[in-house]
Amino acid sequence: MRFKAKLFDVQSITQLQNVISAVSRFCKTCCLKLTEDKIYFILNDRLVCGGTTIWCEVTQSSYFDEYRIEGKDDTGAILMSVSPEILAKSLCNTLGASSVKVKLAKKQSACLSVEIALPSPGGSGMQRLVTHDVPVHLIPLSHWQEYEEPGMPEFDISFYLPPLRKLRNVLERIKNLSNHVTVQGSWSGEMTLSVKTELVTTKTYFTELDIPQLDSQVDTSRASAEVTVDIKKFLTFVQSQGIGASKSICNIVHNRALQLFLLQDDVQLQYYLPSIDTS
């Protein structure tokens, strides 16, 4: 297996680092899937304990100027587990960098070697190379089926979320009241965030939200739906606005799950958040 890629554009380096940093908010370790056209960051806790799922896909041609991969099977893919936090930190000190090269290497063990070309101090015109080796564990082919794209649940309500900054402010104010929040939505473009405790009940209303264009086969017979989820995990998604998403969508599966999307031209982040039992 071989993988080598190179970036020259400073803005692309920064944006890629922002995407990886956003993923690191959700998990300490994830699957990094490399293919000829795309890069994926995947977490699938549902296989273990009915937990969260993250599926983030990045169009590689929007970031990399050079990109070569020789995979293990007919798909040409390579899958490995990696710490997104360590990978993001390896891209932090890139101010003034003329290039960043990433390659799959085997030193004492498998790693992603990140090589950053920086100008030398003093303006000599020479370059210095800074290398970070990010440990990885290659995932055997027999486990690849665990990292397939999650299926779309049959949701009951779908709508565009309000501006994430405004939503974040609301969640940060109410997160100290309870560990969970009830999200209710309707086809009329309304969303309500509710927190109820023995001492206080609070509700925040959002109206006139846009509705995505849907397939004609989507069942819209239910006027509204709701689900109760972990408030801090919902807040983690909202705080991922650093990837510069132009749209964010919320699908509610009544009393079962939230399916959340951050959408940009070359990045899609999907987050599946299961309901929690408050009885």
Helices and strands as residue ranges (DSSP letters): E 2-7, H 10-24, E 30-34, E 38-44, H 46-49, E 53-59, G 60-62, E 66-70, E 78-82, H 84-90, E 99-106, E 110-119, E 127-138, G 141-147, E 157-160, H 164-174, E 180-186, E 191-196, E 201-206, E 224-230, H 231-238, G 239-243, E 247-253, E 257-263, E 267-274
